[in-house]
Amino acid sequence: MLLRKALGAIGFFFTLLAAIAACFAMASAASVEVPRISVEKTKELLGSPDVVIIDVRTAKTWWRSPTKILSAVREEPGAVEKWAGKYPKDKILILYCS
């Protein structure tokens, strides 16, 4: 019985430690500085072959919105790992969500 409690406490400790490590990893990823672009600059770049505009709103939000950039492609915001690699690295990617 005592051994079972000790093993349970050790398991809990490692689970807690893993959760704390995950929180620190997310915090450091969230602190990465992402360049921003103005609406005016985006308008200047519309139609350029060097630019890909990606609408990262959820499907529900996208369908309900009357405002869309016609040349933009829509991608799921929760699936970046699935679609990020399909865009050329030599292009300027502009992601927007509003």
C-alpha positions in Angstrom: 0.0 0.0 0.0 2.8 2.4 0.9 4.7 1.5 -2.3 1.5 2.2 -4.4 1.2 5.6 -2.8 4.8 6.4 -3.4 4.6 5.3 -7.0 1.5 7.4 -7.5 3.2 10.4 -6.0 6.2 10.0 -8.3 3.9 9.6 -11.3 2.1 12.8 -10.3 5.4 14.6 -9.9 6.6 13.7 -13.4 3.2 14.6 -14.9 3.4 18.0 -13.2 6.9 18.5 -14.3 6.0 17.7 -17.9 3.1 20.1 -17.8 5.3 22.9 -16.4 7.9 22.2 -19.2 5.2 22.3 -21.8 4.0 25.7 -20.4 7.5 27.1 -20.6 7.9 25.8 -24.2 4.6 27.5 -25.2 5.6 30.7 -23.5 8.9 30.9 -25.3 7.3 30.1 -28.7 4.7 32.8 -28.1 7.5 35.3 -27.4 8.9 35.1 -30.9 8.6 38.5 -32.6 6.5 38.3 -35.8 6.9 41.1 -38.3 3.7 43.1 -39.0 2.5 44.8 -42.2 0.2 47.7 -42.6 -3.0 47.5 -44.6 -1.6 50.1 -47.0 1.6 48.0 -47.6 -0.6 44.9 -48.1 -2.7 46.7 -50.7 0.5 47.7 -52.5 1.6 44.1 -52.6 -1.7 42.6 -53.9 -1.2 40.9 -57.2 2.5 40.6 -56.8 3.8 37.2 -57.9 6.2 37.3 -54.9 3.4 37.4 -52.3 1.0 34.8 -51.0 -1.8 36.0 -48.8 -3.2 33.4 -46.4 -6.5 33.9 -44.6 -6.1 32.0 -41.3 -9.6 32.5 -39.9 -11.6 29.5 -38.9 -14.0 28.1 -41.5 -17.0 29.3 -39.5 -15.6 32.8 -39.2 -14.5 32.9 -42.8 -17.9 31.8 -44.2 -19.8 34.4 -42.0 -17.5 37.3 -43.1 -18.7 39.5 -45.9 -15.1 40.8 -46.3 -12.4 38.6 -47.9 -9.3 39.3 -49.9 -10.1 37.8 -53.3 -6.5 36.6 -54.0 -6.1 35.0 -50.5 -6.1 31.3 -49.9 -7.7 30.1 -46.7 -6.0 27.7 -44.4 -7.0 26.2 -41.0 -5.3 28.1 -38.2 -5.0 25.0 -36.1 -3.2 22.9 -38.8 -0.2 25.1 -39.6 2.1 22.0 -39.6 0.0 20.5 -42.4 0.0 23.4 -44.8 3.0 25.6 -44.0 5.5 23.5 -46.0 3.5 23.8 -49.3 4.3 27.5 -49.7 7.7 28.5 -51.4 10.3 29.8 -49.0 11.2 32.5 -51.5 7.8 34.1 -51.3 6.5 36.8 -48.9 3.7 35.2 -46.8 1.1 37.5 -45.4 -1.2 35.8 -42.9 -4.4 37.6 -41.7 -7.3 36.7 -39.5 -9.7 39.6 -39.6 
